[in-house]
Amino acid sequence: MKNRKMVMIPGPTPVTRSIQNAMGRETAAFADPSFVADFKGLLADLKQMWRTQGEVFVVAGTGTLAMEMAVANTLKAGDSVLVITHGFFGDRYIDICKRKGLDVDVLSSQWGQIVPVADIETALKQKPYKAVTVTHVDTSTGVRAPIEEIGKVVRKADDCMFIVDGVCSTSAHPEYVDEMNIDILFTGSQKAFGVSPGLLVLWAGPRAMERRKTLGTIADYYVDFDNWLPIMHDPAKYFATPAVNLVWALAEAVRLIKEEGLDERCQRHNKTGKAIQAALTSLGFTLLAEKPYRAATLSNVIYPDGIDDAEFRSIAMEEGLVVAGGLGDYKGKMFRMGHMGNIDAHDVVCAIAAVERTLYRVGYQFKPGTGVGTLMRELLS
Ligand SMILES: Cc1ncc(COP(=O)(O)O)c(C=O)c1O
């Protein structure tokens, strides 16, 4: 019998049955009172759970559109922005900001490491930046930025927005918008929320909403806060058709998060991430991200000598485990395994067991059970 395929790439993540059911409902009119009530409830939960006195936007689109939305509503051509980058997705912001005609300065780390917070502080003292962007977890490297510390130094700068890309972290790593001095936080539905791709969620704190007011009419239409705000306050109104079934799916995802507890969910990710990473290390893999800055949402795993990436990933697929390849210089040298969202202990044990079966089939010398044993010890500790 063929193995069931477990999609363990860093997004889209497995979509659990109750979320699938929400997506499979008969589509309602966007002004249907029951849909409007569900959408309102979702928005209230998102604001309250991620703790902002500002606003939240749920809009059809992906994480990249949210990146554009953040910049379009807080910056105008000629403004200076400091992009902190720990990999491919941090770099994406350089491109986006340049196309918007911003004056872009970049602080980038070697892949696997972080930009020291002291360097960010120094840069902020040298030039008046209107915003700092940072990716909380860069999916290309598995590096988690110390956003709480960065938020403190950004807040000391005069009138500088702190924009955080939470696409690979939101609902798995703590992100409390106002308390962490975050002005804009955003994510996509397909990552730690465990919904299919297609929705962005963006929180804009009070300072970001104030900044928007200073910009007047902006060139961007679809992502303009001013166009969406009336709908976020009253979803019975129309600006552009909401993705009705995805909104229901996200509402179900948030219900599951409430049931688990957001803090408890972050703790679960922390424990599971560490256990998986210990298991992979015990099998002879090396993790790209340095230990103190390692994400809990995914593992970026460098092969031991002698393992061919294409062969490993195609055999892993036959064994029922779908993982992603490395990016940039790590293409062919690394695989990336997502472990975020609605995955449970069964999934985690099966994933490491599939890695072991794959290693056995590629002729790698190891003691079967090493990874699973390490994983179990870590999970039970
Ligand atoms: C950290 C990060 N930011 C932004 C994006 C872009 O999101 P999307 O592919 O949903 O446009 C991704 C996608 O994987 C990501 O991992």
The ligand as a MOL file (V3000), in Angstrom:
LIG
                    3D

  0  0  0     0  0            999 V3000
M  V30 BEGIN CTAB
M  V30 COUNTS 16 16 0 0 0
M  V30 BEGIN ATOM
M  V30 1 C 8.7220 34.8030 5.5590 0
M  V30 2 C 7.9480 34.9260 4.3020 0
M  V30 3 N 7.5660 36.1320 3.8770 0
M  V30 4 C 6.8390 36.2970 2.7710 0
M  V30 5 C 6.4590 35.2170 2.0090 0
M  V30 6 C 5.6350 35.4200 0.7910 0
M  V30 7 O 4.3700 34.8940 1.0070 0
M  V30 8 P 3.4500 34.3660 -0.1920 0
M  V30 9 O 4.1620 33.2370 -0.8420 0
M  V30 10 O 2.2050 33.9400 0.5380 0
M  V30 11 O 3.2310 35.5110 -1.1030 0
M  V30 12 C 6.8250 33.9300 2.4030 0
M  V30 13 C 6.4390 32.7480 1.6170 0
M  V30 14 O 6.8080 31.6380 1.8780 0
M  V30 15 C 7.5840 33.7800 3.5850 0
M  V30 16 O 7.9440 32.5810 4.0100 0
M  V30 END ATOM
M  V30 BEGIN BOND
M  V30 1 1 1 2
M  V30 2 1 2 3
M  V30 3 2 2 15
M  V30 4 2 3 4
M  V30 5 1 4 5
M  V30 6 1 5 6
M  V30 7 2 5 12
M  V30 8 1 6 7
M  V30 9 1 7 8
M  V30 10 2 8 9
M  V30 11 1 8 10
M  V30 12 1 8 11
M  V30 13 1 12 13
M  V30 14 1 12 15
M  V30 15 2 13 14
M  V30 16 1 15 16
M  V30 END BOND
M  V30 END CTAB
M  END
